[in-house]
Amino acid sequence: MNLNFYKTCFKIMAIGNIIGAIVAMFSMSGHLEMFYGTADNSTMLRFYHFNLWFFVLMLGVGYWIMGQDPIRNRVMALIGAFGKLFIMGTWIHLLSMNQAKPLILLAIAYDGFFGILMAIFYWKTRGMKE
């Protein structure tokens, strides 16, 4: 199995997560307005927003490490697939309830593509040794 495609994709995904997380963490109001049409700035929302995006940042670091040695770190693909497909589903739900702007479709496509890619990678490598 040629791993170069997956290594490249995992690194692209890592960079996307890291940049997206940093932007969302340091421009919360802009992020909320751009994707959800709200400028809610309550203390609890700020707390959860910052913590969620810090977690996304750490996942980005994990995806970068996974891109270095995908077989050894393939369990990260399973975790990432569940996470990305779950958040994709929640964004679809928010969009269907008119609680998100159409721009969220970009995030849905990004996380959907990489979530499926990681699930396929994990499935294809489940019996491989390090």
C-alpha positions in Angstrom: 0.0 0.0 0.0 1.4 3.4 -1.0 1.1 5.7 2.0 2.2 8.9 0.3 -1.4 9.9 -0.6 -2.5 9.5 3.0 0.6 11.2 4.5 -0.1 14.2 2.3 -3.8 14.3 3.1 -3.2 14.0 6.8 -0.7 16.8 6.8 -3.1 19.0 4.8 -5.8 18.2 7.3 -3.5 19.0 10.2 -2.6 22.4 8.7 -6.3 23.1 8.1 -7.2 22.2 11.7 -4.4 24.2 13.2 -5.1 27.3 11.2 -8.9 27.0 11.6 -8.5 26.6 15.3 -6.2 29.5 15.8 -8.4 31.8 13.8 -11.6 30.6 15.6 -10.0 31.0 19.0 -8.7 34.5 18.5 -11.7 35.9 16.6 -14.6 34.3 18.3 -17.1 37.1 17.5 -16.2 37.1 13.8 -16.3 33.3 13.7 -19.7 33.1 15.3 -21.1 35.9 13.0 -19.6 34.4 9.9 -20.9 30.8 10.4 -23.9 31.2 12.7 -25.1 34.8 12.3 -24.8 35.6 16.0 -22.6 37.8 18.1 -23.5 36.1 21.4 -20.6 36.6 23.7 -21.7 35.1 27.0 -19.0 33.8 29.4 -20.1 30.2 29.0 -20.1 30.4 25.2 -16.6 31.9 25.2 -15.5 29.2 27.6 -16.8 26.3 25.5 -15.8 28.0 22.2 -12.2 28.4 23.3 -12.0 24.9 24.7 -13.5 23.3 21.6 -11.1 25.0 19.3 -8.1 24.3 21.5 -9.1 20.7 21.3 -9.3 21.0 17.5 -5.8 22.6 17.6 -4.5 19.6 19.5 -6.2 17.2 17.0 -4.4 19.1 14.2 -1.1 18.4 16.0 -2.1 14.7 16.2 -3.0 14.6 12.5 0.5 16.0 11.7 2.1 13.3 13.8 -0.2 10.7 12.1 1.0 12.1 8.7 4.6 11.3 9.7 3.9 7.6 10.4 0.4 6.7 9.5 0.5 3.0 10.3 2.0 3.4 13.8 -0.5 6.2 14.6 -3.6 4.7 12.8 -5.7 4.7 15.9 -5.7 8.5 15.5 -7.5 8.0 12.2 -10.3 6.1 14.0 -10.6 8.8 16.6 -10.5 11.6 13.9 -13.0 9.8 11.7 -15.6 9.6 14.5 -14.9 13.2 15.5 -15.1 14.7 12.0 -18.2 12.8 11.0 -19.9 13.7 14.3 -19.2 17.4 13.9 -20.3 17.2 10.3 -23.6 15.7 11.4 -24.1 18.4 14.0 -23.4 21.1 11.5 -25.9 19.5 9.1 -28.4 19.5 11.9 -27.8 23.2 12.7 -28.1 24.1 9.0 -31.4 22.2 8.7 -32.8 24.2 11.6 -31.6 27.5 10.1 -29.1 28.0 12.9 -26.1 28.2 10.7 -25.3 30.2 7.6 -24.6 28.4 4.2 -20.9 29.1 4.7 -21.0 26.1 7.1 -21.2 23.9 4.0 -17.5 24.4 3.5 -16.8 23.0 7.0 -19.3 20.2 6.3 -17.5 19.2 3.1 -14.0 19.5 4.7 -14.8 17.4 7.7 -16.9 15.0 5.7 -14.1 14.4 3.2 -11.4 13.9 5.8 -13.6 11.9 8.1 -14.4 9.4 5.4 -10.8 9.4 4.3 -9.6 8.5 7.8 -12.3 5.8 8.1 -11.2 4.3 4.8 -7.5 4.4 5.9 -8.2 2.8 9.2 -10.3 0.1 7.6 -7.7 -0.7 5.0 -4.8 -0.8 7.5 -6.6 -2.6 10.4 -4.5 -5.8 10.0 -1.1 -4.1 9.2 1.8 -4.4 11.5 4.0 -1.3 12.4 
